[in-house]
Amino acid sequence: MTVRFKKYRMSALLDTGSDVTLVNRQVARKYKWQVEPCELQSIAACNGEKLLIDGVTRTSLNCNGKEVATTRYVSSDIGGVILGIDWLTKPGNLWDFGKKRITIADGEWIYLRSHPTDRIPAAGSM
């Protein structure tokens, strides 16, 4: 899914297997997101490996015209931005797996891609 921060666009992975929302340390630096210390020091990846947590950052991301307050744990052990189940289950968010689309904050449907380079289907074509 494509999200925006100010004038910047970035791809974010929607991951129902991740309990928390994560961002790579370099991405946080690139966008100058303030990273604060947090109690969470590490989390377990699905393969059992430990992912170290450097801190937490809180900013809004724009999702299809909706500003969504987002808390992300910062880790050098992952790539990009991962929107976890904590973010996906916020009130007003609904994921339609069958039609590969999501609505954020009760907004319009956003069609999802399997990979960042996939074309997004035209509205109504699914």
C-alpha positions in Angstrom: 0.0 0.0 0.0 1.3 3.5 -0.7 1.3 6.0 2.2 2.5 9.6 2.3 4.4 11.6 4.8 4.2 15.3 3.9 5.2 15.4 0.2 6.9 11.9 0.2 5.4 8.7 -1.0 6.5 5.3 0.3 5.3 1.7 0.1 4.2 0.0 3.2 3.7 -3.7 3.8 0.4 -4.7 5.5 1.3 -7.6 7.7 -1.4 -9.3 9.8 1.3 -11.5 11.2 3.1 -8.6 12.9 1.7 -7.5 16.2 3.2 -4.1 16.0 3.9 -1.5 13.3 7.6 -1.1 12.4 9.9 1.1 10.4 13.5 0.7 9.4 16.0 3.0 11.2 17.3 4.5 7.9 13.7 5.4 6.8 13.1 7.1 10.2 16.3 9.1 9.6 15.5 10.0 6.0 12.2 11.6 7.0 13.7 13.1 10.2 11.2 11.3 12.5 12.0 11.8 16.1 12.9 8.5 17.7 12.1 8.3 21.4 13.3 5.6 23.8 10.8 2.9 24.7 10.5 -0.1 27.0 10.2 -2.6 24.2 13.8 -3.8 23.5 13.1 -6.6 21.0 10.4 -8.6 19.4 10.4 -12.1 17.9 10.0 -12.5 14.1 7.8 -15.2 12.7 11.0 -17.4 12.2 11.9 -17.0 15.8 14.8 -14.5 15.2 15.0 -11.6 17.6 14.5 -8.1 16.1 16.1 -5.4 18.1 14.0 -2.2 18.8 15.9 1.1 18.8 13.0 3.2 19.9 9.6 4.5 18.8 8.4 7.3 16.5 5.0 8.9 16.3 3.8 10.8 13.3 0.8 10.9 11.0 0.8 9.0 7.7 -1.6 10.0 4.9 -3.5 7.0 3.5 -5.7 7.9 0.5 -6.4 11.4 1.9 -6.9 10.4 5.5 -4.3 11.4 8.1 -3.7 8.5 10.4 -1.8 8.9 13.7 0.8 6.1 13.6 3.1 4.8 16.2 6.0 2.8 14.7 8.7 0.8 16.5 12.1 1.6 14.9 14.5 -1.3 14.1 17.5 -1.7 11.9 16.6 -5.4 11.5 13.7 -4.8 9.1 13.4 -3.1 5.7 10.9 -0.3 4.9 7.6 0.2 6.7 5.5 -2.6 8.1 1.9 -1.8 9.1 1.1 -4.4 11.7 -2.2 -5.7 13.2 -2.1 -2.8 15.8 -2.5 -0.4 12.9 -4.8 -2.5 10.7 -7.4 -3.0 13.5 -7.8 0.7 14.4 -11.5 1.8 14.4 -12.7 2.5 10.9 -10.1 0.3 9.2 -11.5 -2.7 7.3 -9.6 -5.2 5.1 -11.5 -7.0 2.3 -9.2 -9.9 1.6 -11.3 -11.4 -1.2 -11.2 -8.2 -3.2 -7.7 -7.2 -2.2 -8.7 -3.8 -0.8 -8.8 -1.9 2.5 -10.6 1.2 3.8 -8.9 3.5 6.3 -10.8 5.6 8.8 -14.1 4.8 7.1 -12.8 6.3 3.8 -13.0 5.0 0.3 -11.7 1.6 -0.7 -8.0 1.4 -1.5 -7.0 -1.5 -3.9 -3.9 -3.3 -2.8 -1.0 -4.8 -4.7 1.0 -8.0 -4.0 4.2 -6.2 -4.9 5.1 -2.5 -5.1 5.5 -2.7 -8.9 2.0 -4.4 -9.5 -0.6 -2.2 -11.2 -3.5 -1.2 -9.1 -6.8 -2.2 -10.7 -9.2 0.6 -11.8 -12.1 1.3 -9.4 -14.9 -1.1 -10.0 -12.9 -3.6 -12.0 -12.7 -6.2 -9.2 
